[in-house]
Amino acid sequence: MGFIFVMEKTHKNKLSKNFQPLLKDKRIICLDIPDEYEYMEPALIELL
């Protein structure tokens, strides 16, 4: 089993809608973090 981490529920919904056949053996975990951070932003890194 593999894991996929997403930041928001909307990301999870898009993955499930568009890639369902590829997600058969995957677990999608939503971190409930708003996708409003820049790449490698210190505040995001601290949350993760």
N, C-alpha and C positions, 0 to 999 in steps of 0.2 A: 504494500500500500504506500502511496506517495502522498505528500502534503503540498498544498498550495496556499500561501498566505496572501490575503488581500487586505487593503486598508479599510474599505467601506463596503456596506451591504450592496450598493449599486454595482460595485466591481464584481461581487459574487454573483449577482443576478445576471450580469452581462456574460460572464464566463459560462454559467449554467445554460443560458439561452443559446449562445453561439457555438459552444464546444462540447455539448453534452456527450456525444459519443467518445470523445477523448478523455472524459473525466470519470470513466467507469470505475477505475480502481484508485481514485484520488479522493482525498478529503480536503474540502475548502474551508479554511479557517479565517474568519473575519476578525481583524484586530480592532475594529471600531475606532479608527484614527482618521480624522478628516484629511482628505487628500489636498492639503493646502500648504504643504511644506516644499521647499526647494531641495534638490538632490543633495544629500549628505548634510542637511541643515542640523546643527548641533541639537536643537530642541527635539527634532525627530529622532535622532540617534539616542537621545536620553530616554524618550518614550519606548523605543524598541528595546 
